[in-house]
Amino acid sequence: MRQCRSSDAVPLPRAIGDTVNIHFMMRDRIMIDRKRFFRRPSAALALPAALLLVPAISSAEDSATANTAAEIFTALTIEVDDVDDTLDFARIAQDSVGGTVTIAPDGTRTCGVFFCEGTPAVPTFHVEGEPEYAYTITFEEDVTIDHVTDPESMAINDFTHNATETLDTEGEESFEVGATLNVAANQATGTYEGTFDVTVAYE
């Protein structure tokens, strides 16, 4: 900066109006200097301010994908044999004392107090399903056989079977069914007939 010499000094005017003019000029110069000095910093501060107005990216939501799968395997079915389809207690002599007649799954008959004749028979059931799967067998309750002409009946209960309740490697098993017939004292003579249901289910 150049130093001012005393010879360079300009005498200050004495008039009050000149003094006002100098003050105005100084103020105007100061205003110009301020604009020159503060304008750039003002522009520099504008960028961060603008950045503050940009919305923040939300991270409150996300997603992922999983696989789904299912397998359908063979249904379990049961059918009675086309030939061996009857639980037959055969012939039982009427008696004054009531009792029971039992047939085992292998066809063996126990007559108790009764005299029996004829050849008993047991039904055979065939089960098919998924190889080597276990299953359960349930029998209908409250089974009766009814006289074909008279309003008489006899109850059958205590059903038994000889199944292993596990299908073989081919997904099959066959079994026979026995039960107990309840004969009343002086049971009406004649032929009695009826049906019963057998249900199987995977265990």
CORTA-V675062 format. One record per residue. N is the residue number from 1. RES is the residue in one small letter. OMEGA is omega as a letter, one per 30 degrees, with the letter a starting at -180 (* if undefined). Layout:
# CORTA-V675062
<<N;RES;OMEGA> <N;RES;OMEGA>>
This chain:
# CORTA-V675062
<<1;m;a> <2;r;l> <3;q;l> <4;c;l> <5;r;a> <6;s;l> <7;s;l> <8;d;a> <9;a;l> <10;v;a> <11;p;l> <12;l;l> <13;p;a> <14;r;a> <15;a;a> <16;i;l> <17;g;l> <18;d;l> <19;t;l> <20;v;l> <21;n;l> <22;i;l> <23;h;l> <24;f;l> <25;m;l> <26;m;l> <27;r;l> <28;d;l> <29;r;l> <30;i;l> <31;m;l> <32;i;l> <33;d;l> <34;r;l> <35;k;a> <36;r;a> <37;f;a> <38;f;a> <39;r;a> <40;r;l> <41;p;l> <42;s;l> <43;a;a> <44;a;l> <45;l;a> <46;a;a> <47;l;l> <48;p;l> <49;a;l> <50;a;a> <51;l;l> <52;l;a> <53;l;a> <54;v;a> <55;p;l> <56;a;l> <57;i;a> <58;s;l> <59;s;a> <60;a;a> <61;e;l> <62;d;l> <63;s;l> <64;a;a> <65;t;l> <66;a;l> <67;n;l> <68;t;a> <69;a;l> <70;a;l> <71;e;l> <72;i;l> <73;f;a> <74;t;l> <75;a;l> <76;l;a> <77;t;l> <78;i;l> <79;e;l> <80;v;a> <81;d;a> <82;d;a> <83;v;a> <84;d;a> <85;d;a> <86;t;l> <87;l;a> <88;d;l> <89;f;l> <90;a;a> <91;r;a> <92;i;a> <93;a;l> <94;q;a> <95;d;l> <96;s;l> <97;v;l> <98;g;a> <99;g;a> <100;t;l> <101;v;a> <102;t;l> <103;i;l> <104;a;l> <105;p;l> <106;d;l> <107;g;l> <108;t;a> <109;r;l> <110;t;a> <111;c;l> <112;g;a> <113;v;a> <114;f;l> <115;f;a> <116;c;l> <117;e;a> <118;g;a> <119;t;l> <120;p;l> <121;a;l> <122;v;l> <123;p;l> <124;t;l> <125;f;l> <126;h;a> <127;v;l> <128;e;l> <129;g;a> <130;e;a> <131;p;l> <132;e;l> <133;y;l> <134;a;l> <135;y;l> <136;t;l> <137;i;l> <138;t;a> <139;f;l> <140;e;l> <141;e;l> <142;d;l> <143;v;l> <144;t;l> <145;i;a> <146;d;l> <147;h;a> <148;v;a> <149;t;a> <150;d;l> <151;p;l> <152;e;l> <153;s;l> <154;m;a> <155;a;l> <156;i;l> <157;n;l> <158;d;l> <159;f;l> <160;t;l> <161;h;l> <162;n;l> <163;a;l> <164;t;a> <165;e;l> <166;t;a> <167;l;a> <168;d;a> <169;t;l> <170;e;a> <171;g;a> <172;e;l> <173;e;l> <174;s;l> <175;f;l> <176;e;a> <177;v;l> <178;g;a> <179;a;a> <180;t;l> <181;l;a> <182;n;a> <183;v;a> <184;a;l> <185;a;a> <186;n;l> <187;q;a> <188;a;l> <189;t;l> <190;g;a> <191;t;l> <192;y;l> <193;e;l> <194;g;l> <195;t;l> <196;f;a> <197;d;l> <198;v;a> <199;t;l> <200;v;a> <201;a;l> <202;y;a> <203;e;*>>
